[in-house]
Protein backbone atom coordinates (compact mmCIF):
# COMPACT_ATOMS: atom_id res chain seq x y z
CA UNK A 1 0.00 0.00 0.00
CA UNK A 2 1.43 3.33 -1.05
CA UNK A 3 0.55 6.29 1.11
CA UNK A 4 0.15 9.74 -0.32
CA UNK A 5 2.64 12.31 0.84
CA UNK A 6 -0.29 14.51 1.82
CA UNK A 7 -1.79 11.76 4.00
CA UNK A 8 1.51 11.39 5.84
CA UNK A 9 1.87 15.16 6.15
CA UNK A 10 -1.67 15.27 7.58
CA UNK A 11 -0.75 12.69 10.22
CA UNK A 12 2.44 14.55 11.05
CA UNK A 13 0.48 17.80 11.19
CA UNK A 14 -1.94 16.23 13.66
CA UNK A 15 0.95 15.05 15.85
CA UNK A 16 2.66 18.45 15.63
CA UNK A 17 -0.45 20.42 16.55
CA UNK A 18 -1.47 18.08 19.37
CA UNK A 19 2.02 18.03 20.89
CA UNK A 20 2.39 21.81 20.53
CA UNK A 21 -0.97 22.39 22.21
CA UNK A 22 -0.07 19.97 25.01
CA UNK A 23 3.29 21.69 25.47
CA UNK A 24 1.82 25.16 25.70
CA UNK A 25 -1.10 24.14 27.91
CA UNK A 26 1.06 22.06 30.26
CA UNK A 27 3.70 24.76 30.61
CA UNK A 28 1.39 27.76 30.86
CA UNK A 29 -1.44 26.25 32.92
CA UNK A 30 -0.42 22.86 34.34
CA UNK A 31 -3.26 22.71 36.85
CA UNK A 32 -5.80 23.67 34.22
CA UNK A 33 -4.45 20.90 31.96
CA UNK A 34 -4.61 18.43 34.87
CA UNK A 35 -8.33 19.06 35.39
CA UNK A 36 -9.17 19.53 31.69
CA UNK A 37 -7.92 16.21 30.26
CA UNK A 38 -10.28 13.30 31.04
CA UNK A 39 -8.79 10.64 33.29
CA UNK A 40 -5.70 12.55 34.38
CA UNK A 41 -7.09 13.19 37.87
CA UNK A 42 -7.48 9.40 38.27
CA UNK A 43 -3.71 8.89 37.88
CA UNK A 44 -2.62 10.60 41.09
CA UNK A 45 -2.30 13.92 42.82
CA UNK A 46 -1.53 17.08 40.84
CA UNK A 47 2.20 17.67 40.50
CA UNK A 48 3.05 20.92 38.71
CA UNK A 49 6.69 19.96 38.15
CA UNK A 50 5.78 16.58 36.63
CA UNK A 51 3.14 18.10 34.32
CA UNK A 52 5.59 20.74 33.12
CA UNK A 53 8.31 18.11 32.57
CA UNK A 54 5.95 16.24 30.26
CA UNK A 55 5.03 19.55 28.61
CA UNK A 56 8.68 20.06 27.72
CA UNK A 57 8.80 16.58 26.20
CA UNK A 58 5.70 17.40 24.16
CA UNK A 59 7.47 20.54 22.93
CA UNK A 60 10.39 18.46 21.68
CA UNK A 61 7.97 16.06 19.97
CA UNK A 62 6.20 18.95 18.23
CA UNK A 63 9.53 20.41 17.14
CA UNK A 64 10.80 17.06 15.84
CA UNK A 65 7.72 16.46 13.70
CA UNK A 66 7.63 20.07 12.46
CA UNK A 67 11.32 20.25 11.59
CA UNK A 68 11.05 16.88 9.85
CA UNK A 69 8.40 18.33 7.55
CA UNK A 70 10.81 21.06 6.42
CA UNK A 71 14.08 19.12 6.54
CA UNK A 72 13.59 15.88 4.58
CA UNK A 73 17.24 14.88 5.04
CA UNK A 74 16.71 14.79 8.84
CA UNK A 75 13.12 13.54 8.77
CA UNK A 76 13.74 9.87 9.54
CA UNK A 77 15.80 10.50 12.67
CA UNK A 78 13.51 13.24 13.98
CA UNK A 79 10.27 11.36 13.40
CA UNK A 80 11.70 8.07 14.69
CA UNK A 81 12.92 9.69 17.91
CA UNK A 82 9.59 11.40 18.58
CA UNK A 83 7.70 8.24 17.68
CA UNK A 84 9.72 6.12 20.11
CA UNK A 85 8.49 8.28 22.97
CA UNK A 86 4.91 8.13 21.67
CA UNK A 87 5.13 4.32 21.44
CA UNK A 88 6.52 4.10 24.99
CA UNK A 89 3.71 6.34 26.26
CA UNK A 90 1.00 4.31 24.51
CA UNK A 91 2.55 1.05 25.70
CA UNK A 92 2.58 2.34 29.27
CA UNK A 93 -1.15 3.14 29.02
CA UNK A 94 -1.84 -0.39 27.73
CA UNK A 95 0.32 -1.88 30.49
CA UNK A 96 -1.76 -0.04 33.12
CA UNK A 97 -4.85 -1.75 31.73
CA UNK A 98 -3.12 -5.14 31.46
CA UNK A 99 -2.08 -5.16 35.14
CA UNK A 100 -5.41 -3.83 36.41
CA UNK A 101 -4.44 -0.27 37.34
CA UNK A 102 -7.02 1.10 34.90
CA UNK A 103 -10.14 -0.41 33.36
CA UNK A 104 -10.20 -1.34 29.69
CA UNK A 105 -12.54 1.59 28.96
CA UNK A 106 -9.58 3.97 29.20
CA UNK A 107 -8.14 2.51 25.99
CA UNK A 108 -10.99 4.08 24.00
CA UNK A 109 -10.99 7.29 26.04
CA UNK A 110 -7.24 7.78 25.63
CA UNK A 111 -7.02 6.61 22.01
CA UNK A 112 -7.14 10.02 20.25
CA UNK A 113 -4.42 11.59 22.38
CA UNK A 114 -2.27 8.56 23.24
CA UNK A 115 -2.49 5.67 20.76
CA UNK A 116 -3.38 7.59 17.60
CA UNK A 117 -0.28 9.84 17.69
CA UNK A 118 1.88 6.72 18.16
CA UNK A 119 0.19 5.00 15.20
CA UNK A 120 0.55 8.13 13.06
CA UNK A 121 4.21 8.38 14.08
CA UNK A 122 4.88 4.76 13.17
CA UNK A 123 3.24 5.17 9.76
CA UNK A 124 5.06 8.44 9.04
CA UNK A 125 8.42 7.04 10.17
CA UNK A 126 8.02 3.91 8.04
CA UNK A 127 7.04 6.11 5.09
CA UNK A 128 10.14 8.27 5.63
CA UNK A 129 12.34 5.16 5.95
CA UNK A 130 11.02 3.78 2.64
CA UNK A 131 11.82 7.09 0.95
CA UNK A 132 15.37 7.05 2.35
CA UNK A 133 16.01 3.44 1.32
CA UNK A 134 14.38 4.09 -2.05
CA UNK A 135 16.60 7.12 -2.63
CA UNK A 136 19.67 5.12 -1.55
CA UNK A 137 18.74 2.33 -3.95
CA UNK A 138 18.34 4.81 -6.81
CA UNK A 139 21.72 6.33 -6.03
CA UNK A 140 23.42 2.92 -5.89
CA UNK A 141 21.87 1.75 -9.16
CA UNK A 142 22.85 5.03 -10.84
CA UNK A 143 26.42 4.54 -9.58
CA UNK A 144 26.52 0.94 -10.82
CA UNK A 145 25.47 2.04 -14.31
CA UNK A 146 28.13 4.74 -14.49
HELIX and SHEET records of a PDB file:
HELIX    1   1 UNK A    5  UNK A   28  1                                  24    
HELIX    2   2 UNK A   30  UNK A   36  1                                   7    
HELIX    3   3 UNK A   40  UNK A   43  5                                   4    
HELIX    4   4 UNK A   48  UNK A   70  1                                  23    
HELIX    5   5 UNK A   72  UNK A   74  5                                   3    
HELIX    6   6 UNK A   75  UNK A   98  1                                  24    
HELIX    7   7 UNK A  105  UNK A  110  1                                   6    
HELIX    8   8 UNK A  115  UNK A  145  1                                  31    
END                                                                             
